[in-house]
Amino acid sequence: MIDRAGLATFLRLRRESLQPEDAGLPRGPRRRTSGLRREEVAELCHMSTDYYTRLEQERGPQPSVQMLASIAQGLHLSLDERDHLFRLAGHNPPTRGADSKHISPGLLRVLDRLDDTPAEIVTELGETLRQSPLGVALIGDTTHYTGPARSNGYRWFTDPGARQLYAPDDHELLSRMYASGLRRLVTLRGPDSQAAHYADLLLGQSEEFRRLWEEHEIGVLPNEVKRFVHPEVGALELNCQTLLDPHQSHRLLVYTAVPGTESYDKLQLLSGVDVQTPH
């Protein structure tokens, strides 16, 4: 059963405690409210201001599981706070661990400060959860996929367009890397895991994956420098730094170029160009 009063109070207190800079928003010289405004929270949570306002006023329908997940992410809640939110709204909390899609507040705060750098947060299966603006400009919006296609490893073997962004000479290594990484996850997570499900799907859909799977390679790593072929700015050579959240098995990937190089100049150009990367 929903606790409307408890839910309203919890939402209001969390909104008032979250500062604009915590969510990657400008503070502005005329801000007088404590924390975020309702319309700002609504935008962060991908919902209407009216809907969110009704929740804080103990009105409106019971929020769905999907809506609560969006609110928890938009308010940068911790896992304990997320679970509390779900219980107040009359739902059981989602699972934790490797299958969780809830990004930790700390990882979100880092990403929110990377407006001038290509970056993305991905699950251990390569499902993109959030991207920086320049990350979208570099590799396209990869958050809109559904089902198995959310995994970049799955797309690598099933969607020819997934390879267009990478240097052809690196394709063989990347194929081995994806197959090797998925085999490690199947062993780690077990036969009933999402990783095992993806492996079964790929075994039935990709001859290349079947061949690599039979080789049982483990520990294949990508090159230190990632080589992209962008449709607007051409070839780029970027380093990829990784920040791991061990509790959620999420990774923050940050792509950088060596200052003074052609790739560095192209990144600066990309930051000011509205482009669409093919999928």
Beta strands, then each sheet from edge to edge (+ up, - down):
strand 1: 119-122
strand 2: 128-131
strand 3: 225-230
strand 4: 234-245
strand 5: 250-256
sheet 1: 2+ 1- 5+ 4- 3+
end
